[in-house]
Amino acid sequence: MKVLIVLTSHDQLGDTGKKTGFWLEELAAPYYTFKDAGAEIVLASPKGGQPPLDPKSNEPDFQTALTRRFEADAEANAQLASTVRLDSVSQADFDTVFYPGGHGPLWDLAEDRDSIGLIESFIEAGKPVALVCHAPGVLRHVKAATGRPLVEGLQVTGFTNTEEEGVGLTQVVPFLVEDELKANGGQYSKGPDWGSYVVRDGLLITGQNPASSTEAAEVLIAQLARG
């Protein structure tokens, strides 16, 4: 099993002067879910190299056993420091792709032609795609083979409007994930704020928030096992 994990390269939280990036739990949880299942993992980002970590995601309140494991893992950190450039990767080399969230992807990956094309090529090849938290927003310009939005008519989830309100960034983000998925015809559903909630519809797997990261990776592995 060869898994591509795509991270953001964007580190500015709108015009707030604050930093953003990827959310640590949303990388660490799937990383070890895949690794412990024997997967080979490649990390990629639009700019390559070290992707920006949302500093808030490493505060004590948001640390987990898996984020601490990642922090202490020299091999994982070396891999993170040298992500490959997104424009250099090919769907043909992987069985699946996983997108962690954090607010960063709303600015870069959502508009990135390489990311959009990559997701489309995975779906076209019959390979599953999983995205958690803010990462389902990356699907906003992704099309199905019909030319219609990929999420149109599909069961999806992602970071809720109330969760965004809870972190006080409703007026900062370029768009709200829940609203964007609905606007593109997605059959959006959600669980309680901050609880694990994952939806699979065909090849598309989406998770609502950081707590959904492990479950989304487990659902993805199960999907791969089914072929």
Secondary structure, 3 states (H helix, E strand, C coil): CEEEEECCCCCECCCCCCECCECHHHHHHHHHHHHHCCCEEEEEECCCECCCECHHHHCHHHCCHHHHHHHCCHHHHHHHHCEEEHHHCCHHHCCEEEECCCCHHHCCHHHCHHHHHHHHHHHHCCCCEEEECCHHHHHHHCECCCCCECCCCCEECCCCHHHHHHCCCCCCCCCCHHHHHHHCCCEECCCCCCCCCEEEECCEEEECCHHHHHHHHHHHHHHHHHC
